[in-house]
Amino acid sequence: MSAIAFIGLGNMGLGMASNLAKAGHSVRALDINAAALAKAVDAGCVKTANTKDAVGTADVVVTMLPAGKHVEMVYRDVMDHAAMGTLFIDCSTIDVETARKVIAEAEAGGFPMIDAPVSGGVGGATAGTLTFMCGGTETAFSRAKPVLDIMGKNIFHAGGAGNGQVAKIANNMLLGIHMIGTCEAFNLAEKLGLDAQTFFDIASTASGQNWSMTSYCPAPGPVETAPSNRDYQPGFAAAMMLKDLRLAQDAAQSARAATPLGAQAMALYTLMEARGAEGLDFSGIMKLIDGSL
């Protein structure tokens, strides 16, 4: 079993670190939030006081951080204290440019590293069923995969450094677009006298079928487990969707890629944020579409 430093114990990181500890790894946990750190200890992790304490004896460092600036800052500190050859796995969702910069710096310092953003939400983190989209060398990915297999069930190597971030933001841009279109379709059907269940029964087996409809239906009723049936409590918060859509638009601009629907999706989720509803699930965009927000 490996000694694993895990830095960043938010809603996602806590479940991921807990699963590594349950699998028998020695997980040295670090977070600025004392309550999160206490929960990690309850789940079998070892509490650490600082970066040196966390990573000094680690074989692997896993991070789950809010933004690129945090990733850059943390890995500068990590590289000062980790043993040469320690594997770095950054599971944060950040901008592509920063991901590639940090990986290049790590590799130049003798540390193999991959970016490995996730999909699957808090439920997937807790259950160990996340999807990981990984960028980096084949060698680094091969070393990381046994660790990722404990935390997820779908592990993909997307290519070179930063390509995990590319896959994540492109996928979530598509998800945001699908969700908005699905909300518009259900709203139109209702306004014209077709109830949600009947429309669902038809469209879920027709050409309009998509994941946002059949697994995460934004209209209350048809999919029992969907956030729409619990007042749009997240799930995957609209604020997180907006973060990913903004990252996608920044990347599209730098690549001179046309993403007009992605831009419109970002604008609508920005409006949801402006109305103070960013804490709702991202499927709560239905409330903006139907005029109830």
For each residue, the residues with C-beta under 8 A, 3 or more apart:
1: 23 24 25 26
2: 25 26 59 60 147
3: 25 26 28 57 58 59 60
4: 20 25 26 27 28 58 59 60 61 62 147
5: 27 28 30 48 54 55 58 60 61 62 78
6: 9 13 16 17 20 27 28 29 30 40 45 54 61 62 63 64
7: 29 30 31 51 54 55 61 62 63 64 65 74 78
8: 13 30 31 63 64 65 92
9: 6 13 14 17 29 30 31 33 36 37 39 40 64
10: 13 14 31 33 36 64 66
11: 14 15 122 125
12: 15 16 64 91 118 121 122 125
13: 6 8 9 10 16 17 31 36 64 91 125
14: 9 10 11 17 18 36 39 40 43 125
15: 11 12 18 19 122 125 126 127 128
16: 6 12 13 19 20 62 64 91 125 130 151
17: 6 9 13 14 20 21 27 29 40 43 45 62
18: 14 15 21 22 40 43 44 45 126
19: 15 16 22 23 125 128 150 151
20: 4 6 16 17 23 25 27 62 147 150 151
21: 17 18 24 25 27 40 43 44 45
22: 18 19 43 44
23: 1 19 20 150
24: 1 21
25: 1 2 3 4 20 21 147 150
26: 1 2 3 4 46
27: 4 5 6 17 20 21 40 44 45 46
28: 3 4 5 6 45 46 48 53 54 55 57 58
29: 6 7 9 17 37 40 41 45 46 47 48 54
30: 5 6 7 8 9 37 48 50 51 53 54
31: 7 8 9 10 13 36 37 40
32:
33: 9 10 36 37
34: 37 38
35: 38 39
36: 9 10 13 14 31 33 39 40
37: 9 29 30 31 33 34 40 41 47
38: 34 35 41 42 47
39: 9 14 35 36 42 43
40: 6 9 14 17 18 21 27 29 31 36 37 43 45 47
41: 29 37 38 44 45 46 47
42: 38 39
43: 14 17 18 21 22 39 40
44: 18 21 22 27 41
45: 6 17 18 21 27 28 29 40 41
46: 26 27 28 29 41
47: 29 37 38 40 41
48: 5 28 29 30 53 54
49: 53
50: 30 53 54
51: 7 30 54 55 74 77 78 80 81
52: 55 56 80 81
53: 28 30 48 49 50 56
54: 5 6 7 28 29 30 48 50 51 58 61
55: 5 7 28 51 52 58 61 78 81 82 86
56: 52 53 81 82 83
57: 3 28 83
58: 3 4 5 28 54 55 61 82 83 86
59: 2 3 4 86 87
60: 2 3 4 5 86 87 88 89 144 147
61: 4 5 6 7 54 55 58 78 82 86 87 88 89
62: 4 5 6 7 16 17 20 89 90 91 147
63: 6 7 8 71 74 75 78 88 89 90 91 92
64: 6 7 8 9 10 12 13 16 91 92
65: 7 8 70 71 74 90 92 94
66: 10 70 92
67: 70 71 92 94
68: 71 72 92 94 95 97 98 99
69: 72 73 98
70: 65 66 67 73 74 92
71: 63 65 67 68 74 75 90 92 94 98 99 102
72: 68 69 75 76 98 101 102
73: 69 70 76 77
74: 7 51 63 65 70 71 77 78
75: 63 71 72 78 79 88 90 102 105 106
76: 72 73 79 80
77: 51 73 74 80 81
78: 5 7 51 55 61 63 74 75 81 82 88
79: 75 76 82 105 106 109 111
80: 51 52 76 77
81: 51 52 55 56 77 78
82: 55 56 58 61 78 79 86 88 111
83: 56 57 58 86
84: 110 111
85: 110 111 112
86: 55 58 59 60 61 82 83 111
87: 59 60 61 111 112 113 140 143 144
88: 60 61 63 75 78 82 106 111 112 113 114
89: 60 61 62 63 113 114 116 144 147 148
90: 62 63 65 71 75 94 99 102 113 114 115 116
91: 12 13 16 62 63 64 116 117 118 132
92: 8 63 64 65 66 67 68 70 71 117
93: 117 118 165 168 169 243 244 247
94: 65 67 68 71 90 98 99 115 117 165 247
95: 68 98 99 165 247 250 251
96: 99 100 162 165 166 169 247 251
97: 68 100 101 162 254
98: 68 69 71 72 94 95 101 102
99: 68 71 90 94 95 96 102 103 115 135 161 162 164 165
100: 96 97 103 104 161 162
101: 72 97 98 104 105
102: 71 72 75 90 98 99 105 106 113
103: 99 100 106 107 113 114 115 135 136 161 162
104: 100 101 107 108 161
105: 75 79 101 102 108 109
106: 75 79 88 102 103 109 111 112 113
107: 103 104 110 111 112 113
108: 104 105
109: 79 105 106
110: 84 85 107
111: 79 82 84 85 86 87 88 106 107
112: 85 87 88 106 107 136 137 139 140 143
113: 87 88 89 90 102 103 106 107 136 140 161
114: 88 89 90 103 134 135 136 137 140 141 144 161 164
115: 90 94 99 103 134 135 136 161 162 163 164 165
116: 89 90 91 132 133 134 135 144 148 164
117: 91 92 93 94 132 133 164 165 167 168
118: 12 91 93 124 125 130 131 132 133 152 168
119: 124 130 131 133 168 171 172
120: 123 124 125 129 130 131 152
121: 12 124 125 235 236
122: 11 12 15 125 126 235
123: 120 126 127 129
124: 118 119 120 121 127 128 129 130 131 152
125: 11 12 13 14 15 16 19 118 120 121 122 128 130 151
126: 15 18 122 123
127: 15 123 124
128: 15 19 124 125 150 151 152 153
129: 120 123 124 152 153
130: 16 118 119 120 124 125 151 152 153 154
131: 118 119 120 124 152 153 154 155 156
132: 91 116 117 118 148 151 152 154 155 156 164
133: 116 117 118 119 156 158 163 164 165 167 168 171
134: 114 115 116 141 144 148 155 156 157 158 163 164
135: 99 103 114 115 116 157 158 159 160 161 162 163 164 165 166 167
136: 103 112 113 114 115 140 141 144 160 161 164
137: 112 114 140 141 160 161
138: 141 142 157
139: 112 142 143
140: 87 112 113 114 136 137 143 144
141: 114 134 136 137 138 144 145 157
142: 138 139 145
143: 87 112 139 140 146
144: 60 87 89 114 116 134 136 140 141 147 148
145: 141 142 148 149 155
146: 143 149 150
147: 2 4 20 25 60 62 89 144 150 151
148: 89 116 132 134 144 145 151 152 155
149: 145 146 152 155
150: 19 20 23 25 128 146 147
151: 16 19 20 125 128 130 132 147 148
152: 118 120 124 128 129 130 131 132 148 149 155
153: 128 129 130 131
154: 130 131 132
155: 131 132 134 145 148 149 152
156: 131 132 133 134 167
157: 134 135 138 141
158: 133 134 135 163 164 166 167
159: 135 163
160: 135 136 137 163
161: 99 100 103 104 113 114 115 135 136 137
162: 96 97 99 100 103 115 135 165 166
163: 115 133 134 135 158 159 160 166 167
164: 99 114 115 116 117 132 133 134 135 136 158 167 168
165: 93 94 95 96 99 115 117 133 135 162 168 169 247
166: 96 135 158 162 163 169 170 251
167: 117 133 135 156 158 163 164 170 171
168: 93 117 118 119 133 164 165 171 172 244
169: 93 96 165 166 172 173 244 247 248 251
170: 166 167 173 174 248
171: 119 133 167 168 174 175
172: 119 168 169 175 176 241 244 245 248
173: 169 170 176 177 244 245 248 259 262 265
174: 170 171 177 178
175: 171 172 178 179 211 212 241
176: 172 173 179 180 241 244 245 262 265 266 269 282
177: 173 174 180 181 261 262 265
178: 174 175 181 182 210 211 212
179: 175 176 182 183 212 216 218 282 283 285
180: 176 177 183 184 264 265 268 285 289
181: 177 178 184 185 210 212
182: 178 179 185 186 210 212 213 217 218
183: 179 180 186 187 218 219 283 285 286 289 290
184: 180 181 187 188 289
185: 181 182 188 189 199 203 208
186: 182 183 189 190 196 199 200 217 218 219 286
187: 183 184 190 191 286 289 290
188: 184 185 191 192
189: 185 186 192 194 195 196 199
190: 186 187 193 194 195 196 199 219 290
191: 187 188
192: 188 189
193: 190
194: 189 190 198 199
195: 189 190 198 199
196: 186 189 190 199 200 217 219 220 221 222
197: 200 201 221 222
198: 194 195 201 202
199: 185 186 189 190 194 195 196 202 203 219
200: 186 196 197 203 204 213 217 219 221 222 223
201: 197 198 204 205 222
202: 198 199 205 206
203: 185 199 200 206 208 209 213
204: 200 201 209 213 214 222
205: 201 202 209
206: 202 203 209
207:
208: 185 203 213
209: 203 204 205 206 213 214
210: 178 181 182 213 214
211: 175 178 214 215 216
212: 175 178 179 181 182 215 216 217 218 283
213: 182 200 203 204 208 209 210 216 217
214: 204 209 210 211 217 223
215: 211 212 223 226
216: 179 211 212 213 223 226 227 235 283
217: 182 186 196 200 212 213 214 221 222 223 226 228 283
218: 179 182 183 186 212 226 228 283 284 285 286
219: 183 186 190 196 199 200 222 228 286
220: 196 228 229
221: 196 197 200 217 228 229
222: 196 197 200 201 204 217 219 226
223: 200 214 215 216 217 226 228 229
224: 229
225: 229
226: 215 216 217 218 222 223 229 283
227: 216 230 232 233 234 235 281 283 284
228: 217 218 219 220 221 223 232 281 283 284 286
229: 220 221 223 224 225 226
230: 227 233
231:
232: 227 228 235 280 281 283 284 286 287
233: 227 230 280 281
234: 227 237 238 240 279 280 281 282
235: 121 122 216 227 232 281 282 283
236: 121 240 241 281 282
237: 234 240 241 278 279 280 281 282
238: 234 241 242 269 272 273 277 278 279 280 281 282 284 285
239: 242 243 273 278 279
240: 234 236 237 243 244 282
241: 172 175 176 236 237 238 244 245 269 282
242: 238 239 245 246 266 269 270 272 273 278
243: 93 239 240 246 247
244: 93 168 169 172 173 176 240 241 247 248
245: 172 173 176 241 242 248 249 262 265 266 269
246: 242 243 249 250 266
247: 93 94 95 96 165 169 243 244 250 251
248: 169 170 172 173 244 245 251 252 259 262 266
249: 245 246 252 253 259 262 263 266
250: 95 246 247 253 254
251: 95 96 166 169 247 248 254 255 257
252: 248 249 255 256 257 258 259 262 263
253: 249 250 256
254: 97 250 251
255: 251 252
256: 252 253
257: 251 252
258: 252
259: 173 248 249 252 262 263
260: 263 264
261: 177 264 265
262: 173 176 177 245 248 249 252 259 265 266
263: 249 252 259 260 266 267
264: 180 260 261 267 268
265: 173 176 177 180 245 261 262 268 269
266: 176 242 245 246 248 249 262 263 269 270
267: 263 264 270 271
268: 180 264 265 271 272 285 288
269: 176 238 241 242 245 265 266 272 273 278 282 285
270: 242 266 267 273 274
271: 267 268 274 275 288
272: 238 242 268 269 275 277 278 280 284 285 288 293
273: 238 239 242 269 270 276 277 278
274: 270 271
275: 271 272 288 293
276: 273
277: 238 272 273 280 284 287 288 293
278: 237 238 239 242 269 272 273
279: 234 237 238 239
280: 232 233 234 237 238 272 277 284 287
281: 227 228 232 233 234 235 236 237 238 284
282: 176 179 234 235 236 237 238 240 241 269 285
283: 179 183 212 216 217 218 226 227 228 232 235 286
284: 218 227 228 232 238 272 277 280 281 287 288 293
285: 179 180 183 218 238 268 269 272 282 288 289
286: 183 186 187 218 219 228 232 283 289 290
287: 232 277 280 284 290 292 293
288: 268 271 272 275 277 284 285 291 293
289: 180 183 184 187 285 286
290: 183 187 190 286 287
291: 288
292: 287
293: 272 275 277 284 287 288
